[in-house]
Amino acid sequence: MHRPVQRAGRAQRLPRILVSAAAVPVMLVAAGCSSDSGSGDDAQKDASAGPGATVSASSAAPSVQPAAYKTLPKACSVLAKKTLDELIPKGSKSGKSGKLDEPEQRDNCNWTSLDNNGVKGSQFRWLNVALLRFDSDARGSGDDQAHDYFQKQVSAAQTVAGALDAKSAPVSGTGDEATAVRYGLKKKEGAFKQQTIVARVENVVVTLDYNGAGLAGEKTPDAATLLKAAEKATKEAVAAVAAANGDGGAASSGSPDPASSSKASSSSAPSASPSKSGSGSDRTGSKSASPSQSAAKKS
């Protein structure tokens, strides 16, 4: 009588064991899902943290002020005909461009005048205008690079070999800073009076060289008269740079800087050129060499 009862008890326990065994995989699956869900949350946290970190890093990086001026006028067109007639009386139409390969970065133009008075001799004049523009880049802002170049140009003009009675002075009302350097040079053709004016307006440097001489017995020109004409021409060139960039007021808004620096471009006429030692090395590398240097090489 008891054996059938024992079988019945065993039969009732069997379904319970099967149910318990079936529940184990379900719990494991649920645990697995729970684990995957957790890693997904971590990944989302990492992903959301990444861009935030990048933005923070980029915002911390120092920014460089964009260059104010984006283009240059043609150097041969920065002076009015009336001005050229005063400086180059017999050569106002003789302007020769350096034909450089980066017209929006650099340009230069030079003029030559020889007023022949027969047996009384001749009056010689030579004028060169060089423009160089700097962009803002990893080296710094265009203004800062232009300022550095301005100082080098002035310094080079002040240290020309063979210069006699050299004098430097700031030029007022011409761009952001401007300096005039003048001196005499003795050459076999005669006594030359050299005027070099370097001016900076924003991220552009204007270098103007003007010299004159009385040849074959003609009287040596007055240095003060040459300097006054050169200063007037430089202001005009600076105004042309500003106008080319839609900035009509920048030409004379800056204050003068007693400055240190500058170089005069070498003359295309061998007898008129100040000296090859005039131009200093350009901080921007060989591609940014002074336009006036390039003109001298091409002449």
C-alpha positions as CSV (number, residue, x, y, z in Angstrom):
1,M,0.0,0.0,0.0
2,H,2.9,2.4,0.7
3,R,4.9,1.9,-2.6
4,P,2.3,3.5,-4.8
5,V,2.2,6.5,-2.5
6,Q,6.0,6.9,-2.7
7,R,5.8,6.8,-6.5
8,A,3.2,9.5,-6.5
9,G,5.5,11.7,-4.3
10,R,8.4,11.2,-6.6
11,A,6.2,12.0,-9.6
12,Q,5.2,15.3,-7.9
13,R,8.8,16.3,-7.2
14,L,10.0,15.8,-10.8
15,P,8.0,18.7,-12.3
16,R,9.3,21.0,-9.6
17,I,12.9,20.1,-10.5
18,L,12.3,20.6,-14.2
19,V,10.7,24.0,-13.5
20,S,13.7,25.1,-11.4
21,A,16.2,23.9,-14.0
22,A,14.4,25.8,-16.7
23,A,14.5,29.0,-14.6
24,V,18.3,29.0,-14.5
25,P,18.9,29.9,-18.2
26,V,16.3,32.7,-18.0
27,M,18.1,34.2,-15.0
28,L,21.4,33.9,-16.9
29,V,20.0,35.6,-20.0
30,A,18.6,38.4,-17.9
31,A,21.9,38.9,-16.1
32,G,23.6,39.0,-19.5
33,C,21.2,41.6,-20.8
34,S,21.7,43.6,-17.6
35,S,25.5,43.4,-18.1
36,D,25.3,44.5,-21.7
37,S,23.0,47.4,-20.8
38,G,25.6,48.6,-18.3
39,S,28.5,48.7,-20.8
40,G,26.3,50.5,-23.3
41,D,25.7,53.2,-20.7
42,D,29.4,53.5,-20.1
43,A,30.1,53.8,-23.8
44,Q,27.5,56.5,-24.1
45,K,29.1,58.4,-21.2
46,D,32.5,58.1,-22.9
47,A,31.1,59.2,-26.2
48,S,29.4,62.2,-24.7
49,A,32.5,63.1,-22.8
50,G,34.7,62.9,-25.9
51,P,33.3,65.9,-27.8
52,G,33.1,68.0,-24.7
53,A,36.8,67.4,-24.0
54,T,37.6,68.3,-27.6
55,V,35.7,71.6,-27.5
56,S,37.3,72.5,-24.3
57,A,40.8,71.8,-25.7
58,S,40.1,73.8,-28.8
59,S,38.7,76.8,-26.9
60,A,41.8,76.8,-24.8
61,A,44.1,77.2,-27.9
62,P,45.3,80.7,-28.5
63,S,43.7,82.5,-31.5
64,V,45.6,84.6,-34.0
65,Q,44.0,87.9,-35.1
66,P,43.1,87.7,-38.8
67,A,45.2,90.0,-41.1
68,A,43.4,93.3,-41.8
69,Y,44.5,93.7,-45.4
70,K,43.9,90.9,-47.9
71,T,45.4,92.4,-51.1
72,L,47.8,94.9,-52.5
73,P,47.5,97.6,-55.2
74,K,49.9,97.5,-58.2
75,A,53.1,99.2,-57.0
76,C,53.4,101.1,-60.3
77,S,50.0,102.7,-59.7
78,V,50.3,103.9,-56.0
79,L,51.6,107.3,-57.0
80,A,49.7,110.0,-58.9
81,K,51.2,111.3,-62.2
82,K,51.7,114.7,-60.5
83,T,53.7,113.2,-57.8
84,L,55.9,111.2,-60.2
85,D,56.5,114.4,-62.3
86,E,57.9,116.0,-59.2
87,L,60.1,113.1,-58.2
88,I,61.0,111.8,-61.6
89,P,60.7,114.8,-64.0
90,K,62.1,113.0,-67.0
91,G,60.8,109.6,-66.3
92,S,57.3,109.6,-64.8
93,K,56.3,107.1,-67.5
94,S,59.3,104.9,-67.0
95,G,57.9,102.7,-64.2
96,K,59.1,99.1,-64.4
97,S,57.4,96.4,-62.3
98,G,59.4,93.7,-60.6
99,K,56.9,91.1,-62.1
100,L,57.0,89.0,-58.9
101,D,55.1,85.7,-58.7
102,E,52.9,86.6,-55.7
103,P,51.2,89.9,-56.6
104,E,48.8,89.7,-53.7
105,Q,51.7,89.3,-51.3
106,R,54.4,91.5,-52.8
107,D,55.0,94.0,-55.6
108,N,57.5,96.7,-56.5
109,C,58.1,99.3,-59.2
110,N,61.0,101.6,-60.0
111,W,61.5,104.8,-62.1
112,T,64.6,106.5,-63.5
113,S,65.0,110.1,-64.6
114,L,68.0,111.7,-66.3
115,D,67.7,115.4,-67.0
116,N,70.5,116.2,-69.4
117,N,71.7,119.8,-69.4
118,G,74.5,119.3,-72.0
119,V,77.8,120.7,-71.0
120,K,76.4,121.8,-67.6
121,G,75.8,118.2,-66.6
122,S,72.8,116.2,-65.7
123,Q,70.4,115.7,-62.8
124,F,69.7,112.1,-62.0
125,R,66.8,110.7,-60.0
126,W,65.8,107.1,-59.1
127,L,62.7,106.0,-57.2
128,N,61.6,102.5,-56.0
129,V,58.4,101.6,-54.2
130,A,58.2,98.1,-52.7
131,L,55.1,96.6,-51.0
132,L,55.0,93.5,-48.8
133,R,51.9,92.0,-47.2
134,F,51.9,89.5,-44.3
135,D,49.1,87.0,-43.6
136,S,48.3,85.8,-40.1
137,D,49.5,82.2,-39.6
138,A,51.3,79.9,-37.2
139,R,54.1,82.4,-36.9
140,G,51.8,85.1,-35.5
141,S,49.4,87.8,-36.6
142,G,50.0,89.7,-39.9
143,D,50.5,92.9,-38.0
144,D,53.2,91.4,-35.7
145,Q,55.1,89.9,-38.6
146,A,54.8,93.2,-40.6
147,H,56.1,95.1,-37.5
148,D,59.1,92.8,-37.2
149,Y,59.9,93.2,-40.9
150,F,59.5,97.0,-40.6
151,Q,62.1,97.1,-37.9
152,K,64.5,94.9,-40.0
153,Q,64.1,97.2,-43.0
154,V,64.9,100.3,-40.9
155,S,67.9,98.7,-39.3
156,A,69.2,97.6,-42.7
157,A,68.9,101.2,-44.1
158,Q,70.7,102.5,-41.1
159,T,73.7,100.2,-41.6
160,V,74.3,100.6,-45.4
161,A,78.0,100.3,-46.2
162,G,79.7,103.6,-47.2
163,A,76.8,105.8,-45.9
164,L,77.9,109.3,-45.0
165,D,76.2,111.5,-42.4
166,A,73.3,109.0,-41.8
167,K,70.3,110.3,-40.0
168,S,67.0,108.7,-38.9
169,A,63.7,110.2,-37.8
170,P,60.1,109.2,-37.4
171,V,57.6,110.3,-40.0
172,S,54.3,111.4,-38.7
173,G,50.8,110.8,-40.1
174,T,52.0,107.8,-42.3
175,G,50.3,104.5,-41.5
176,D,50.8,102.9,-38.1
177,E,54.6,103.6,-37.9
178,A,57.1,105.1,-40.3
179,T,60.8,106.0,-40.2
180,A,62.9,108.0,-42.6
181,V,66.6,107.2,-43.1
182,R,68.8,109.5,-45.2
183,Y,72.5,109.6,-46.0
184,G,75.0,110.5,-48.7
185,L,77.0,108.1,-50.9
186,K,80.2,108.9,-52.9
187,K,80.3,107.2,-56.3
188,K,82.5,107.7,-59.3
189,E,79.6,109.4,-61.1
190,G,79.1,111.9,-58.3
191,A,77.7,112.5,-54.9
192,F,74.3,110.8,-54.3
193,K,71.7,111.7,-51.7
194,Q,69.7,108.7,-50.6
195,Q,66.3,108.8,-48.8
196,T,64.7,105.6,-47.5
197,I,61.3,105.7,-45.9
198,V,59.8,102.5,-44.4
199,A,56.2,102.6,-43.3
200,R,53.8,100.0,-41.9
201,V,50.0,100.1,-42.2
202,E,48.3,97.2,-40.6
203,N,49.9,94.0,-42.1
204,V,51.6,95.8,-45.0
205,V,55.1,97.3,-45.2
206,V,55.9,100.0,-47.7
207,T,59.5,100.7,-48.5
208,L,60.3,103.8,-50.6
209,D,63.8,104.6,-51.9
210,Y,64.5,107.9,-53.6
211,N,68.0,109.2,-54.5
212,G,69.4,111.9,-56.6
213,A,72.7,113.2,-57.9
214,G,74.2,116.0,-60.0
215,L,76.4,114.3,-62.7
216,A,79.1,115.7,-64.9
217,G,79.4,119.0,-63.0
218,E,75.8,119.5,-62.1
219,K,75.0,120.7,-58.6
220,T,74.2,118.0,-55.9
221,P,70.5,118.1,-55.1
222,D,69.4,119.4,-51.7
223,A,68.8,116.4,-49.3
224,A,66.0,118.2,-47.4
225,T,64.1,118.8,-50.6
226,L,64.5,115.1,-51.6
227,L,63.4,113.9,-48.2
228,K,60.2,116.1,-48.3
229,A,59.3,114.7,-51.7
230,A,59.9,111.1,-50.5
231,E,57.8,111.6,-47.4
232,K,54.9,112.9,-49.5
233,A,55.2,110.0,-51.9
234,T,55.3,107.4,-49.0
235,K,52.1,108.8,-47.5
236,E,50.4,108.5,-50.9
237,A,51.6,104.9,-51.3
238,V,50.3,104.0,-47.8
239,A,46.9,105.6,-48.7
240,A,46.8,103.6,-51.9
241,V,47.3,100.3,-49.9
242,A,44.5,101.3,-47.5
243,A,42.2,102.3,-50.3
244,A,42.8,99.0,-52.1
245,N,41.4,97.2,-49.1
246,G,38.4,99.6,-48.6
247,D,40.0,101.4,-45.7
248,G,40.3,105.0,-46.6
249,G,41.1,106.3,-43.1
250,A,43.9,104.0,-42.1
251,A,46.6,105.7,-44.1
252,S,47.1,108.6,-41.6
253,S,45.3,107.3,-38.5
254,G,48.4,105.7,-36.9
255,S,50.9,107.4,-34.6
256,P,54.5,107.7,-35.5
257,D,57.1,105.3,-34.1
258,P,60.7,106.5,-33.6
259,A,61.4,103.0,-34.6
260,S,64.5,101.2,-35.1
261,S,64.5,99.7,-38.5
262,S,64.3,99.5,-42.2
263,K,66.0,98.9,-45.4
264,A,66.2,100.7,-48.6
265,S,65.7,98.7,-51.7
266,S,68.7,98.3,-53.9
267,S,68.6,100.5,-57.0
268,S,68.1,99.0,-60.4
269,A,70.6,101.6,-61.8
270,P,74.0,100.5,-60.6
271,S,75.3,104.1,-60.1
272,A,72.2,105.1,-58.1
273,S,71.8,102.2,-55.8
274,P,72.6,102.8,-52.1
275,S,74.5,99.5,-51.4
276,K,73.9,95.8,-51.6
277,S,74.4,95.6,-47.9
278,G,71.1,97.5,-47.4
279,S,68.5,94.7,-47.1
280,G,68.5,92.5,-44.1
281,S,67.3,88.9,-44.1
282,D,63.5,88.5,-44.3
283,R,62.0,86.7,-41.2
284,T,59.4,85.0,-43.4
285,G,61.9,83.0,-45.3
286,S,63.1,83.0,-48.9
287,K,59.6,83.2,-50.3
288,S,58.9,86.3,-48.4
289,A,62.1,88.1,-49.4
290,S,61.8,91.9,-49.7
291,P,60.2,92.9,-53.0
292,S,63.0,95.5,-53.4
293,Q,65.6,92.8,-53.1
294,S,63.8,90.8,-55.8
295,A,63.8,93.9,-58.1
296,A,67.5,94.3,-57.6
297,K,68.1,90.7,-58.6
298,K,66.0,91.1,-61.7
299,S,67.6,94.4,-62.8
